[in-house]
Amino acid sequence: MARFRFRLEALLRLRRQAEDLKLKALAESRELLRQHRTDLEAVRTEHSSALLDLARARLGPVNAFRARLLHRHVGCLSASCRAQAAQVEAQGAEVERRLAQAVEAARERRLLEKLRERRLAEAARQAQAQEAALMDEIAQGRRRNS
């Protein structure tokens, strides 16, 4: 029986490598999203703390310079929160895009693997048919000789 050789083996290897790269990019993107979310949470916590400081500053004796400074700080933190939230949203979209790419790469790889399995099964059926034909031929030759 001849050894089965899948002619698209090199392409299958490339598809596996492409899938691995897409999965790695997806993991990196998810890690970056996690970092952005952590940063956003830190900025929100600092913003809440600054708002409390500003509220406390209004309760006691008014120091105009300190109040203006706190108000400016709260404004900067608000802008930072919005910017960080936009980064989280953009990175979330990037994660979704990379996830779609990874799913597509896996689908392409599975398609080639199924094709390989079908061709392997067909080669096995052909080899079995050839072997059966050979056995029939041998059996007929023995009948003629006897």
BELHU-V160408 format. One record per run of one state. SS is the DSSP state (2 for helix, 1 for strand, 0 for the rest). FROM is the first residue (numbers start at 1). TO is the last residue. Records with the same first field share a line. If there is no record, write none. Layout:
SS->FROM-TO, FROM-TO
//
This chain:
0->1-8, 60-63, 146-146
2->9-59, 64-145
//
